Amino acid sequence: MNTVLIISAFVFIISVALTYAIRKAALHHELMDIPNERSSHYSPVPKGGGLAIIICWYLGISGMFYLDYIESKLYFALLSGTILAIVSFFDDIYDIKPVIRLVIQTLAAILAFVFLGGIDHISLFLIEIDSVFFLYPACIIGIVWFINLFNFLDGIDGYASSEAIMISFFMFAFTGDFINIVLVASVLGFLIWNWPKARIFMGDIGSTQLGFIIIVLGLYFHNESKLDFINWIMLSSLFWFDATLTLYRRWRNKEKLSTAHRKHAYQRAVQSGFSHQEINFLSILINFVLAGFVYASIRLPAFQMPLLIVNILLLYGVTLMIDRRYPFK
């Protein structure tokens, strides 16, 4: 444990320093995030800071793997994300075609899923789901969707960073696995520079990787009986609920889904008058409530599905409150 904490401290320090260095380089080479119709900022900001997160993350888990603190199947599943990181890095610079990004995301998802050895059966209320013909394709699609939705919700200062930290922290609290602390340290060093008012953005290389890492860890912990996947779904629901409901609403309105927009609940909350910092603190509060649902579900397994329903109703209620402040048009 002490060794992993030392690794985490080292990772945090490197993350802080490396984010600063990347910011300087981005400013020098004019690698900037230019505001568009999807943006919630109004002036160019250096991007690519997620590279610091990813370098520190892979350094950290490689150290853990060398010291035999990580199973090889988890290490290589996470390592599958390097191809995603490479493509996302170039996408931040050159804007790679969506179809190429999707192919690489799918390939990374399949590789990770294979290294993990698939997924164990999922208990959904009184139903046991164990069909590989359903679970395997659903998991691949789920990984790709989570990669993208994390990218979609990286739209205001510190939001995706703090969400990744919250999910990772609570995964540690429920599993006791220190790999989550390494992830917290990697992101926290970047968050110092990304907290409102952000001095650098993570870019696609950071957001897509965080989505990939978090869902791969979720699948691994489910297989190892450390954290049931339904509980992981509750823990990560702030992001997937907003992204999925917004996509459904835009589809229902017959909008072109590939068009950039600012219709996610968190974006409309900002447009209604909340500051980026206020949204971050509200999201942290909501995450503590969601973690409470997960804790209750672990203590009282028979109430898992009712708690999941309450979880979803809570998030829908928050969305309706935002609708009243700034309608979904």
Sequence and secondary structure as in RCSB ss.txt:
>XXXX:A:sequence
MNTVLIISAFVFIISVALTYAIRKAALHHELMDIPNERSSHYSPVPKGGGLAIIICWYLGISGMFYLDYIESKLY
FALLSGTILAIVSFFDDIYDIKPVIRLVIQTLAAILAFVFLGGIDHISLFLIEIDSVFFLYPACIIGIVWFINLF
NFLDGIDGYASSEAIMISFFMFAFTGDFINIVLVASVLGFLIWNWPKARIFMGDIGSTQLGFIIIVLGLYFHNES
KLDFINWIMLSSLFWFDATLTLYRRWRNKEKLSTAHRKHAYQRAVQSGFSHQEINFLSILINFVLAGFVYASIRL
PAFQMPLLIVNILLLYGVTLMIDRRYPFK
>XXXX:A:secstr
 HHHHHHHHHHHHHHHHHHHHHHHHHHHTT EE   TT S SS EE  THHHHHHHHHHHHHHHHHTT S HHHH
HHHHTHHHHHHHHHHHHHH   HHHHHHHHHHHHHHHHHHHT    EEETTEEE  HHHHHHHHHHHHHHHHHHH
HHT  STTHHHHHHHHHHHHHHHHH  THHHHHHHHHHHHHHHHSSS S   HHHHHHHHHHHHHHHHHHHHHTT
SS HHHHHHHTHHHHHHHHHHHHHHHHTT  TTS    SHHHHHHHTT  HHHHHHHHHHHHHHHHHHHHHHHH 
GGGHHHHHHHHHHHHHHHHHHHHHHS   
